[in-house]
Amino acid sequence: MSTVLIIGASRGIGREFARQYAADGARVIATHRRPDDAAPLRELGAKPLALDVADAESIAGLGWHLDRQRIDIALIVAGLYGERTTDLTPPPDHEFDAVMHTNVLAPMRLIPLLSQAVGAARGKLAVISSRMGSTGLAQSPSGWLYRASKAALNNVLKVASLELGRQGVVCIAFHPGWVRTDMGGADADLDVQDSVASMRRVLAAVNSSHNGKFLNFDGTQLEW
């Protein structure tokens, strides 16, 4: 039985990963921030685990829970969009701090902590990024704080892949598509079930040649 850890499984893409992996018989550890989110995850067949990715002590506590465990797949899904801007409006300090702490600092704290458990399984580590974080594909100033945070996350993943690849871990950044979730909105063109199912197929097929890549949900490679 494979073990899957999902960071940020309270809703949307993270919860759907938990649902699908648990339905297929995996042992799923699913983190949540609010106490009320534990019961729904348990009903899906996952083991809920409280975690606030914006809190360093909470992340340190996760390390204690994962001590001596083998994680076959680790998914860092938790993310924050922030204010929905359409131009070059400077973000307020508190907004910048919230988005960057969630989308960049949290993965920089989590990835080293997860490395031993994922390395022990020679497993796979994926972060949910966004096409909006691609410098080469950028065509709009909308959401520029979110874009900056995902560009930074992409670099974090790429650098981590250089270290973890030597341990046999395959590290990838995913663009999940424009998905109908609370963040993506009702007008998005991709259902969350289809996005997650496609990313799971890609994860099942990736090997060392994909380490350090930025992939679309369907497996095609994206420009950094």
C-alpha positions in Angstrom: 0.0 0.0 0.0 1.4 3.4 -1.0 1.4 6.3 1.4 0.3 9.7 0.1 0.8 13.0 2.0 -1.3 15.9 0.9 -0.5 19.3 2.4 -3.6 21.5 2.2 -6.5 19.0 1.7 -9.3 21.0 3.3 -11.0 21.9 0.0 -10.6 22.1 -3.8 -7.7 20.3 -5.4 -6.2 19.0 -2.2 -9.4 17.4 -1.0 -10.0 15.8 -4.4 -6.5 14.3 -4.3 -7.4 12.9 -0.9 -10.7 11.5 -2.1 -9.2 9.8 -5.2 -6.2 8.3 -3.6 -8.2 7.0 -0.6 -10.8 5.6 -3.0 -8.0 3.7 -4.8 -6.8 2.1 -1.5 -3.8 4.3 -0.7 -3.0 5.3 2.9 -3.7 9.0 2.8 -2.4 11.6 5.3 -4.3 14.8 4.7 -3.5 18.1 6.4 -6.1 20.7 7.3 -6.0 24.1 9.1 -9.4 24.4 10.6 -10.7 21.8 13.2 -14.0 21.5 11.3 -12.2 20.1 8.3 -11.0 17.0 10.0 -14.2 15.0 10.0 -14.9 15.4 6.2 -11.4 14.2 5.4 -11.8 11.2 7.8 -15.1 10.3 6.0 -13.2 10.2 2.7 -10.9 7.5 4.2 -7.9 9.8 4.9 -6.1 10.4 8.2 -6.6 14.1 9.0 -3.6 16.0 10.5 -3.8 19.6 11.7 -1.3 21.9 10.1 -1.0 25.6 9.6 1.5 26.1 6.8 1.9 29.8 7.8 3.2 28.8 11.3 6.7 27.5 11.7 5.9 25.6 14.9 3.0 23.8 13.3 5.3 22.7 10.4 7.9 21.5 12.9 5.2 19.4 14.5 4.6 17.8 11.2 8.1 16.5 11.3 7.4 14.7 14.5 4.3 13.0 13.0 6.4 11.8 10.0 9.3 10.5 11.9 10.5 7.1 10.5 7.7 7.1 7.9 8.0 6.4 4.2 6.1 8.7 1.9 5.6 7.5 -1.6 3.9 10.7 -2.9 4.0 14.1 -1.2 1.9 16.9 -2.6 2.1 20.5 -1.5 -1.2 22.0 -2.5 -1.8 24.8 0.0 -1.8 28.1 -1.7 -3.2 31.7 -1.5 -4.1 34.0 -4.4 -4.4 37.3 -2.5 -6.0 40.4 -3.9 -7.3 40.0 -7.5 -5.5 42.9 -9.3 -5.6 43.6 -13.0 -2.7 46.1 -13.2 0.5 47.0 -11.4 -1.1 48.0 -8.1 1.5 47.6 -5.4 0.3 45.0 -2.8 -0.1 46.1 0.8 2.5 44.8 3.1 0.2 42.4 4.9 -1.1 41.0 1.6 2.5 40.4 0.3 3.5 38.7 3.5 0.4 36.4 3.6 0.8 35.3 0.0 4.6 34.9 0.1 4.6 33.1 3.4 2.0 30.6 2.2 3.2 30.0 -1.4 7.0 30.3 -0.9 8.2 30.2 2.7 6.0 27.3 3.7 7.3 25.0 0.9 10.8 26.1 1.8 10.2 24.9 5.3 8.2 21.8 4.3 10.5 20.3 1.5 13.5 19.8 3.8 11.3 18.3 6.4 9.7 15.9 4.0 13.0 14.9 2.3 13.8 12.0 4.6 10.4 10.4 4.4 10.1 10.8 0.6 13.7 9.8 0.1 13.3 6.6 2.1 10.6 5.6 -0.4 12.5 7.0 -3.4 9.2 8.7 -3.9 7.7 11.7 -5.7 7.3 15.2 -4.5 5.0 17.6 -6.3 4.0 21.2 -5.7 0.9 22.7 -7.2 2.1 25.8 -9.0 0.5 27.7 -11.8 1.1 28.6 -15.4 0.8 32.2 -14.0 4.2 31.6 -12.5 5.8 31.1 -15.8 8.1 34.0 -16.8 8.3 32.8 -20.4 4.5 32.4 -20.8 3.4 35.6 -19.1 1.0 37.7 -21.2 -0.9 39.7 -18.6 -0.2 41.8 -15.4 -3.3 40.4 -13.6 -2.6 38.9 -10.2 1.0 39.9 -10.3 1.6 39.1 -6.6 0.3 35.6 -7.2 2.4 35.3 -10.3 5.5 36.4 -8.4 4.9 33.9 -5.6 4.4 31.0 -8.1 7.5 32.0 -10.0 9.4 31.8 -6.7 7.8 28.5 -5.9 8.9 27.1 -9.2 12.5 28.1 -8.4 12.2 26.5 -5.0 11.1 23.2 -6.6 13.8 23.3 -9.2 16.6 23.9 -6.7 15.1 21.2 -4.4 15.2 18.8 -7.3 18.9 19.1 -7.6 19.4 17.9 -4.0 16.6 15.4 -3.7 17.2 13.9 -7.2 20.4 12.4 -5.8 18.3 10.6 -3.3 16.1 9.1 -6.0 13.2 11.5 -5.5 11.4 12.9 -8.5 10.4 16.5 -7.9 7.9 18.3 -10.2 5.9 21.5 -10.3 2.3 21.2 -11.7 0.0 23.6 -13.4 -3.4 22.0 -12.5 -5.2 23.9 -15.3 -7.9 26.6 -14.7 -10.0 24.6 -12.3 -13.5 25.2 -10.9 -12.6 25.6 -7.2 -13.1 28.5 -4.7 -9.9 30.0 -6.1 -10.5 29.3 -9.8 -14.1 30.3 -9.8 -17.3 28.9 -11.4 -16.2 30.1 -14.9 -13.1 28.0 -15.0 -12.9 25.5 -17.8 -11.7 22.3 -16.0 -13.5 20.2 -13.4 -11.5 19.5 -10.3 -12.1 15.7 -10.6 -10.7 15.7 -14.1 -7.7 17.9 -13.2 -6.7 15.7 -10.3 -7.3 12.4 -12.2 -5.0 13.7 -14.9 -2.3 14.8 -12.5 -2.4 11.4 -10.8 -1.9 9.7 -14.1 1.1 11.8 -14.7 2.5 11.2 -11.3 2.2 7.5 -11.7 4.2 7.6 -14.9 7.0 10.1 -14.1 10.5 8.9 -13.6 14.0 10.4 -13.0 14.0 12.0 -16.4 11.1 14.3 -15.2 12.9 15.4 -12.1 12.9 19.2 -11.8 10.3 19.7 -14.6 7.4 22.1 -14.8 4.4 20.1 -16.1 0.9 20.8 -17.3 -1.8 18.7 -15.7 -1.8 16.5 -18.8 2.0 15.9 -18.6 3.2 18.3 -21.3 6.2 20.3 -20.2 5.8 24.1 -19.6 8.3 26.9 -19.9 9.7 28.2 -16.7 
